[in-house]
Structure formats: C-alpha cells, structure tokens
Amino acid sequence: MQAGTRHYAVITAGYWGFTLTDGAIRMLVVLYFHQLGYSPFEVAMLFLFYEFFGVVTNLVGGWLGARIGLNLTMHIGMALQIVALLMLTVPDTWLSVPWVMTAQALSGIAKDLNKMSAKASVKALSGSDGEAQLFRWAAALTGSKNTLKGAGFFIGAALLQGFGFRAALAILAGMLLAVLLITAWLLPSSVGRMKSKPRFLQVFSRVAAINWLSAARFLLFGARDVWFVVALPVFLYDRLGWDFWQVGSFLALWVIGYGLVQATTPGLLRERRHLPGGRTALYWVAALALVPAGMALALDLGLDARVVLIGGLALFGLVFAVNSAVHSYLILAYSQHDEVALRVGFYYTANAGGRLAGTVLSGLIYQQQGIEGCLWWSAGMLAGAALLSLPLPQPASPTPQNPTGATNIG
C-alpha cells in the first residue's frame, strides 16, 4: 500500500472514531436532558454554542493547520472532545445550562478542528495528478462521516440505556483516547503544513471561485438546517404525536442514508469527459430548491403531513447528499496543495455560519410561520445558492481518459 493511501486510511479511521462520539454525545444530551424536563426547543438551544464556535474554529483552524500541521490540529480536536465528554460526567446539580453549553462549545471546536483537518489532509495526500482519486476520497470521507454520525445516534441511545448517562460518556472518552494515541503514532507530523508561516489574514481567500463556492455553501447548509434542526423534530413530536425514540431513530436513519448517498456520489455522476464543476453544482442545487418548495406547497394544499414529510425528507436527503459531495470535491479541487488548510478552513467557516443561521432561524420561523414557512425559507435560500453558483468554473487540470479504457468518475 502506498504511503498516501495508508495515511488516508488512518485519517479516515480516526475521523470515523471521532464522528461516532460526536453523534453519540448529541443523542445522549438530547435524550438525557429531555428526560430532565427540557422542551425540544430548549434542548436544541443547548447546541447553539456548538454551532457558533464552529464558525470561529474553521476560520482560525485552517490558519493554525497551515502553521503547525493538520495532524496536530486533528489531535487537538480529539483531545478537546475528550474534555467535553468528561465535563458532562459531573453530578446533575452541576449540569446547568451554561455548563452544558460550554461543554458543547468545546465539542463544536473539536468537531470542526477534526473535520477541517481530515478533509484538508485528503488534498495534501492525494498528489497533484489524481483528481478522480481526489473526488472518490473526498466523497468517501464525507459520506462515511455522516453515515457513522447516524450510527453514533444509535450508539449513544444504546449506551444510555445500558450503562447510564455518565458511564456512557466515560466509555466514549476512553474509546476516543485510544483512537487519538493510535493515529498520533501512525501519522506523519508535517501533513498540510506550509513551508512559510502564513499570516492570519491569508485565511481570507482571494480566489473568486472559492469565495463564490463558500457563499453558496453558507446558503446550502442554512437551507437544510432552517427546517431540519428544530422545526422538523418539534413538528414530528408535537404535531404528529411521535415519541422521542421514533423521532431520534427516524433522524438517525436519515443521516445514515444521506451519508451512503454521499459516499457513492462519484458512481452516480459518471461524466465521461470531465469531473464535476460549476455547472454540476448549479444544476443540483437548483433541483434541490424544488424539493422544499414542493413539500411546502403540498402541506399548504392539505395533503397528509406524514407522507409529505417522510417522502420529501427522503428525496431532499438524496439530492442534498449529491450537492454536498460535489461541494466537498470542488473546494479541494479549487485549492492549491500548499494552501489547502487555509482554503478549507475558510470554506468551512461559511459552512458553520450557514448551520448557525439555520439553527437560529429554524426555531424563530417555526414559532411564527410553522413548518411550511421553514420550507419556503429553505427553498428561497437554495435559489440564492443557485444564483451564487453561476460564476463557478470547471476545476483546472481534469483527469484525462484512463488508458485502460475505463471512464473517469464525475
């Protein structure tokens, strides 16, 4: 096995281990604090700092990774997650809202340090002439992450049921510590580190394609979370009468399915002459905008809400997963190898900003306009993302036709 492929496998395994704990801690917090009497909206608000600090972390994390190496920033993220897990093992009397939000802030920093490091490392390890391989690696890493985050929901619920809240957190912290030690031993320390020490202002991209893509990413993820984070689970719980386990299992299965589609996107998009580019991103986000608009219209016409939401969410997940996989490839394709940490950090700052905006708007719009209003807002944000995708170019240096006769993956 080549060194690049071996290191990619180690990074992916480390990312998987981290992601399982990230999904599990979210489900543990949701279920446990629901049992303590928190409303669904109050539980969602516990994650506000988780999203806010993701914005800050991506901006600073890309610059930090370029200076000290992506291997180190990835392991700093793992260490912070261990601290966040252990913070929640204190007695119930300590578990005030500020304490939990602080733990979630650390977890949000940890998650985005880990994600930025893992995804930027894919570009750093792929070599300069392997664009088709880069697309496959980026899609596999992103898709498997979301699949395992959904699996983490189940693991968190199972650990809570079998061992209790604090023991479950201790088990997760121990598992992640083992992952940290193993990956720190196997990975080189210089991945993603620039030869010259970049200034912080170099985080802000001067590449037009990256700026347009980042702006589109902001609206893409805001459009998902404006109805998915708060409005959907509250609607399923309060209006459709689902119990908490039904809501959690349904959302976990959706995340797993969404991740599987992301991982297989290179096989779904088989363009014979070139890899995905700006046109690909434009067409798929325009198609996605039709889904929440159609769902909102169906609900306005009085169609069965269960059928509309379950069927619509499945279709939304399928199309959204392709959008996300194409975006995850394009940010790497538009980035130079020696600046990949800076560019990915900047891009995922926009991603985190979209999630934060979507989380806040989801609760606000749902209270004022209901689930239909959230869906119309989602459609409008996706239409905006389509407009921002218009200037996106085709990445430079597409992979030529394979001499064996196999077609390129796009």
N, C-alpha and C positions, 0 to 999 in steps of 0.2 A: 504494500500500500504506500502511495506517495505521501511525503510529509504533509503537503497541503490538505490532502483528503483525510489523513489521520487526524490532523489538528481540527479540521472542520467537524469530524465525528465527535471529538472530545468536547468542542464548544457546544455542539448540538445536544449532547448528553447532559452537559452542565446546565444548559438553558432549559431542558426538559425537567431536570430535578428542581430548579428554581420555580418553574411555572406550575408544577404540581403543588408546591407550597403556597404560591400566590393564589391559585384557585381555591385551595383548601382553607386558607385563612379568611378569604372573603365569605365563604359559606359558613364557616364557624362563627364569624362575627354576626352575620345576618341571622342565623338560626338562634344563637345564644341570646342576642340582645332582643330578638323578637320574643323569646321566652321570658325575658325580664320585663316585658310590657311595652317596649318601644313600638311605635307605629311603623309601618313600612316606609313612610316618608322620612321619619326620624332616623331609621336605620340607614337609609340611602345617604342622608346628610352626614353620617359618620365618615363617609368616604370622600367628603369634599376636599379635605387637605391632601388625600391620596392623589386626587386629580390635579390640584393646584401645584403641588410640588413636582409633579411630572413635567410641567412647563419649565420650571426653573432648572430641574435636573438635566433635561435634554439640552438646554442652552449651554449650561456650564459643563455637562458631562462630555460633550463632543470635544470641547477645547481641552478638558483635562485628559481625555483619552489620547489626543494627539500629542500631548506633552509627556505623559508617563506610561502610555501603552494601554491597549484595550484589555489585555489580560488582567492588569491590575485593577482597572475600573470595574470589570466584571466581578472580581472577587471582593472589592469593596462593597458592591451591591449585595452580594451574598451575605457578607458579614452584617450589614445593616438589617437585612431581612431576619437574620437570627436574633438580633437585638429586639426588633419589632415583635417577633413571636414571643420572646421571653417577657417582654413588657406586659403582655396580656395574661400572664400566669399569676399575677398578683391577686389578692383577695377581692371579692366583689365590692367591698367598701372603697377600694382604690379605683374601681373602673368607672370613673366619672367621664362625662362627655369630653372634656379637654384632654384627659389622659388617653382615651381611646383614639381621639383624633390625632394626637401626637404620634401614637404608635402607627396609625395609618399613614401619617405623613412620612415617617421613616420607611414604611413599606412601599409607598409610592416612589420615593427617591431610589430605593433598592431596585424596584421593578424596572424603572426607566434607565438606570445605570446598566443593569444587566441586559435589557433589550437593546439599547444603543450599542453596547459593546459587542454583543453576539452578532447583530446584523451588520455592523461595520466590519467585523472580522471576516465575514463571508467575502466581501470585496477584497480585503487585504490578502486573503489566502487564495483567491481564485486565479490569479495571474492575469496578464494583460490581454490574452487572446482567447479567453474562454467564455464568451458572452452567453452562449447557450447553456453552458455549465453554470454560470452565474445565475441565470434565470431559474434553473432547476433547484440550485442550492437555496436561493432566496425564498422560492415558493415552498420548498420542503421545510425549511426552518420556521417560516411564518405559519404555515398550515399546521405543522405538528405542534407548535406552541399553543395555538388556540384549541386544538383537539385535547391536549393534555390539561389545559386550563379547565375545560369542561369536565375532564376526568377528575381534576382536583376538587371540583364541587362535590362529586360523589365521595371522594376520599375524606374530605372534611366532614361531611354528614356522617359517614360510617365511623370515623374516629370519635366524633362527638357522642354517637350512640353507644359505642363500645367502651370508651375509656373516660369520657367526660371532657369538659372544656379544657382544663389546664393540662391534663395528661396528653391530650391530643396535640396541644401546642408544643409541649416538650418533645414529643415524638417527631414532629415536623422539624423543630430546630435541630435535633440530633441528626436527622436524615440530611438536612441541608449542610450541616457542618462536615459530614463525610464527603458530600459532593464537592464542597469548597477545597478540602485537603487533596482530594484525588485530582481535580482539574488543575489546581495550582502546581502540582507535581508534574503533570503531563504536558502542560502548555509552555511554549517559549514566552519570554517576558517582553519581547520587542514588538509584538503584533500591533500594527496600526500607529506606532509612534513615529512622528515626523522627525526628520534629521535635524531641522531647525525648530527652535521652540516658538510656536505661533503665539502672537498676541491675542488677547481675548476678542478684540474687535474683528479678527479674522473669522470668527464664528459666523458672522452675518455674510451670507453668500452674495457675490456679485455676478453669479451665473444666472441669467434670466430664466433658463429652463427650470432650475432648482427653485427659484422664487415662485414661479407660476405653479409648479407642482406642489410646493408646500402650502400655498394659499388654497389650492383645490383640496389638499388633504385635510386642512382645517375644516372646510365645509363638509367633506365626505364623512368624517367621523362625528362632527356635530350633528349631521343629519341622522346618523344611526342612533346616537345616544339621546337625542331630543325626544324620542318616543320609547327607546328600549330600556333605559336605565331606571327611571322612576315610573313613568306613565304606564308602561306595559305590565310590570309585576303588580302595581297597585290596582290596575283595572282588572286583571285576572283574579286577584284576591278579593277585592271589594264588590265588583260588579258581576263577575261570573261565578263567584262563590267557590273558587278553587281553594283547597287548603294549601298551607305553606309548602308541604312536601311536593305537591303537584306543580306548583309554580317553580320551585327550585329544580326539580327533575326536568321539567319542560325546557327551562332556560339552559340547563347543563347539556341536554341533548342537542339543542340548537347550536351551542358553541362548538360541540364536538363535530357535528355535521358541517358547520361552517369551516372549521379547520381542515377537515378532509377535502373539501372542495378546493380550498386554497392550495393545499399540497399537490393536488392533481391538475392545477390550472395549466402548467406547461403542456400537459397532454390534451387538455380541452382546446387550447389555442394553437392549432397547427398551421402556421403560416409558412408556406414553402420558401419564400424569398427573404424574409426578414423577421426579426424578433419584434415584440410589442413596442410601440412608440406612442407618440402623442395622439394619433388617430384612434388607436386602440383604447386609450384611457378615455377619450372623448365619447366614443360610441357606447362604451359600457356604463359610464356614469349617466349618460342621457337615458339609457334603457332602465337604469336603476330608479331614476326620478319618477318613472311611470308607475312603479310598484306602490309606494305610499300614497300617491295621488289616487290610484285605482282603489286602494283599500279605504281611504277616506270617503271617496265617492260612494262605495258600496255601503259603508256604515251610514252615510247620510241618507241613502235610499231605503234603509231599514232592513238590510239583509242580516242573516244570522251572524252575530258578532263572533261566535266560536269558529265558524267556518272561515270568516274573513280573516281573523287574526292568525289562526293556525296555518291556513293555506298561504296567506300573504307573507307571514314571517318566514315560511319555508322558501318561498320564491325570493324574498328580499335577501335571505342568507346566501342563497346560491349566487345571485348577481353581485351582491356586496363582496363576497369572498373573491370573485374574479377581479373586481375593482381593486381590492386591497393587495392582491398578489401582483397585479400589473404595476401598481404604485411602488410596492416594495422593490421590484426589479428596477424600475426607472430611476429611483433615487440613487441606486448603486451604479447604474449604467451612466448617469449624468455626472458622477463624481470621479475625480482623479484619484488614483490609488493613494498618493501620499497625503491627500486631504480628506479621505473618506470619513474619518471620525468627526471632523468639523462639520461636514455637509450632512451626515446622517443625524448628528446632534441637532442641527438647525431644523432639519425636516421634521424630526420627531418632537421638537418644540411645538411646531404647528399642529401636529397630531394630538399632543397632550392638551393644547389650547382648545382644539375642537371638542375633545372629550369633556373638558371642564365646562365650556359653554353649553354643550348639550346636556350635561348633568343638571346645571342650574336651570336652564330653560325647560327641561323636562318636567320638573316639579311645578314651576311657575305657570307654564302654559296649560298643563293638565288641570291645575286648580281653576283656571279661568276659562279654558276652552274645551276641556275634555280630551279624550284620546283622538277624536277626529281633528282637533286643532293641532295636536302634536304631529299628526301625519301630514297635514297640509304644510306645516313648517318644514318638516323633513323633505317634502317634495320641492319646496322652494329653495332650500339650501343645496339640494342636489342639482337643481337647474343652475344655480350660481356656480357650483363646481364644474359643470359642463362648460359654462362660458369661460372660466379660468383655464380650462384645458385646451381651448382653441389654439393658443400660441405654442403648445408643447411640440418639440421637434422629435424626429426619429433619432435614437441614440447613435453616436458615431461608431464606426467600425463594426458593423454587424458581422456575425459569423458567416463565412462562406459555406456553400453547399458541401456537405460531407463527401469526401471522395469515395466512400464505400457505397454511396447511393442512398443512404438514409437521409431523411429530410431534417432540416433544423426545426427546433421546437420554438414556437412563438405564442 
